[in-house]
Amino acid sequence: MFTASFWMPFSPRWLVMKGRYDEALAVLKRIHGGLHHDDTFYEREFHQIKAQIELDKEERLGLEDIFLKPSYRKRVLLVINFFLFQQLTGIIPLQNYQVFIYQICGFDAVMSLVLIGICGTMVCIAVACMSPWFDRIGRRSSIFLAYSFIIPGALLIVIMWARFEAGGSKDLGVAKGIIFGMFFLVWGYGGILNTFAPCVSSPLSWT
């Protein structure tokens, strides 16, 4: 991450705030160039960012305006609720206690560590696979795509775990079903929601 940071572009909004318009346009073109049927999409986003910054300066908005102005308050509540319900998917116990879950399912300590490594690698692959598609399919479609992994994965985990306990926690086949459900859920969460989260408060409207 440290090495790649040297190639990370400046935020277009920050560049516009500093009056570095050509650089901001260049960054936006790199982000959106060729992804839309209309090649002027990145130019329109640039003008939108510039207009918003100029409006903010004219209105001299402060921190209190985030909560007092209805349109801003709606955005803040949207972001807060998104991150709140993101954590209610059950991802925290799966991530933090997965080594214990693997051992309860009958895997030894070595295999449990291997599965943790596979899970982490899978998340990185998922992010790399999904991130280029956000501007193509839109953010609204992206989050529903995440649901298509998270909901079936969560249901599979719950059903398989109930069967696993009912069978005396000895059926390794059912345990493998639990692990598959975990990986299926994590693919949707890690590959889509983790990539989606930094974009959720963008000034652009959802598509």
C-alpha positions in Angstrom: 0.0 0.0 0.0 2.8 2.4 0.9 4.5 1.8 -2.5 1.3 2.1 -4.5 0.5 5.4 -2.7 3.0 7.2 -4.8 0.9 6.6 -7.9 -2.4 7.5 -6.2 -3.9 10.6 -7.8 -5.1 13.6 -5.8 -8.8 13.9 -5.2 -10.5 15.8 -8.0 -12.5 17.8 -5.4 -9.3 18.8 -3.5 -7.6 19.8 -6.8 -10.6 22.0 -7.7 -10.5 23.6 -4.3 -6.9 24.5 -4.9 -7.7 25.9 -8.4 -5.8 23.1 -10.2 -8.5 22.6 -12.7 -6.5 20.9 -15.5 -5.2 18.3 -13.1 -8.7 17.7 -11.7 -10.0 17.1 -15.2 -7.1 14.8 -16.0 -7.9 12.7 -12.9 -11.6 12.5 -13.7 -10.9 11.5 -17.3 -8.7 8.7 -16.0 -11.5 7.6 -13.7 -14.4 7.8 -16.2 -12.8 8.0 -19.6 -14.3 5.3 -21.9 -16.7 4.0 -19.3 -19.7 5.9 -20.5 -21.4 6.3 -23.9 -21.1 10.0 -23.4 -17.4 11.0 -23.4 -18.3 14.3 -21.7 -19.4 12.6 -18.5 -16.2 13.4 -16.7 -16.4 17.0 -17.8 -19.9 17.3 -16.4 -18.8 15.8 -13.1 -15.9 18.4 -13.1 -18.4 21.3 -13.5 -20.7 19.8 -10.9 -17.8 19.6 -8.4 -16.7 23.1 -9.2 -20.2 24.5 -8.9 -20.8 22.8 -5.6 -17.5 24.2 -4.1 -18.4 27.7 -5.3 -21.9 27.4 -3.8 -20.4 26.2 -0.5 -18.1 29.2 -0.4 -21.0 31.6 -1.2 -23.2 30.1 1.5 -20.4 29.9 4.0 -21.7 26.6 5.3 -20.5 25.4 8.7 -20.5 22.1 10.6 -24.0 22.8 12.0 -25.4 23.1 8.5 -24.8 19.4 7.9 -27.7 18.7 10.4 -29.8 21.9 9.9 -30.1 21.8 6.1 -32.5 19.1 5.1 -30.7 18.0 1.9 -27.4 17.7 3.8 -29.0 16.0 6.7 -30.5 13.4 4.4 -27.1 12.6 2.9 -25.5 12.3 6.4 -28.3 10.0 7.6 -27.9 7.9 4.4 -24.2 7.4 5.0 -24.7 6.7 8.7 -27.5 4.1 8.1 -25.5 2.5 5.3 -22.5 1.9 7.6 -24.7 0.9 10.5 -26.6 -1.8 8.5 -23.4 -2.8 6.8 -22.1 -4.0 10.2 -25.4 -5.8 10.9 -24.8 -8.2 8.1 -23.0 -10.5 10.6 -19.6 -9.9 9.0 -17.9 -9.0 12.3 -18.2 -12.4 14.0 -17.4 -14.1 10.7 -14.2 -12.1 10.3 -13.0 -11.9 13.9 -14.0 -15.4 15.1 -13.6 -17.4 11.9 -10.7 -19.4 13.3 -13.0 -20.7 16.1 -15.8 -21.3 13.7 -13.5 -23.5 11.5 -12.3 -25.5 14.6 -15.9 -26.0 15.8 -16.7 -27.3 12.3 -14.0 -30.0 12.8 -11.0 -28.4 11.0 -7.6 -28.6 12.8 -5.6 -25.5 13.7 -3.4 -25.6 10.6 -6.4 -25.9 8.2 -8.2 -23.2 10.1 -5.2 -20.8 9.5 -5.1 -21.9 5.8 -8.8 -21.1 5.4 -8.3 -17.7 7.0 -5.6 -17.0 4.4 -7.8 -18.2 1.6 -10.6 -16.0 2.8 -8.4 -12.9 3.0 -7.0 -13.6 -0.5 -10.5 -14.1 -1.9 -11.6 -10.7 -0.6 -8.6 -9.1 -2.3 -9.5 -10.9 -5.6 -13.2 -9.9 -5.1 -12.4 -6.2 -4.7 -10.1 -6.3 -7.8 -12.8 -8.1 -9.8 -15.7 -5.8 -8.8 -14.2 -2.3 -8.4 -14.0 -1.6 -12.2 -17.7 -2.3 -12.6 -19.2 0.3 -10.3 -19.2 3.0 -12.9 -20.6 0.6 -15.4 -23.6 -0.9 -13.5 -24.3 2.0 -11.1 -24.2 2.1 -7.3 -27.8 1.2 -6.8 -27.4 -2.0 -8.9 -24.1 -2.7 -7.1 -25.7 -2.8 -3.7 -28.5 -5.1 -4.9 -25.8 -7.3 -6.4 -24.2 -7.4 -2.9 -27.5 -8.5 -1.4 -27.6 -11.4 -3.9 -24.5 -12.8 -2.2 -25.1 -11.7 1.4 -28.7 -12.9 1.9 -28.3 -16.4 0.4 -25.0 -16.8 2.1 -26.4 -15.8 5.5 -29.4 -18.2 5.1 -27.1 -21.0 4.1 -25.0 -20.5 7.2 -28.0 -20.4 9.5 -29.6 -23.5 8.0 -26.4 -25.5 7.8 -25.4 -24.5 11.4 -28.8 -25.7 12.7 -28.4 -29.0 10.9 -24.8 -29.3 12.2 -25.8 -28.8 15.8 -28.8 -31.1 15.4 -26.4 -33.8 14.1 -24.2 -33.6 17.2 -21.7 -31.3 15.4 -20.0 -34.2 13.7 -21.2 -34.0 10.1 -18.2 -32.7 8.2 -20.2 -32.4 5.0 -22.6 -30.0 6.7 -19.6 -28.1 8.1 -18.3 -27.6 4.6 -21.7 -26.2 3.7 -21.3 -23.6 6.5 -17.8 -22.7 5.2 -19.2 -22.3 1.7 -21.9 -20.0 3.0 -19.3 -17.9 4.8 -17.2 -17.6 1.7 -20.2 -16.8 -0.4 -21.3 -14.0 2.0 -17.8 -12.6 2.3 -17.5 -12.4 -1.5 -20.5 -10.1 -1.7 -19.5 -8.2 1.4 -15.8 -7.8 0.7 -15.9 -7.5 -3.1 -18.9 -5.2 -3.3 -19.8 -3.5 0.0 -16.2 -2.8 1.0 -15.6 -1.2 -2.4 -18.9 0.5 -2.4 -18.5 2.1 1.0 -16.0 4.9 0.0 -18.3 5.9 -2.8 -21.5 6.1 -0.9 -21.2 9.8 0.1 -20.1 11.0 -3.3 -21.8 14.2 -4.5 -23.0 12.4 -7.6 -26.5 11.0 -7.5 -27.0 7.3 -7.4 -27.8 5.5 -10.6 
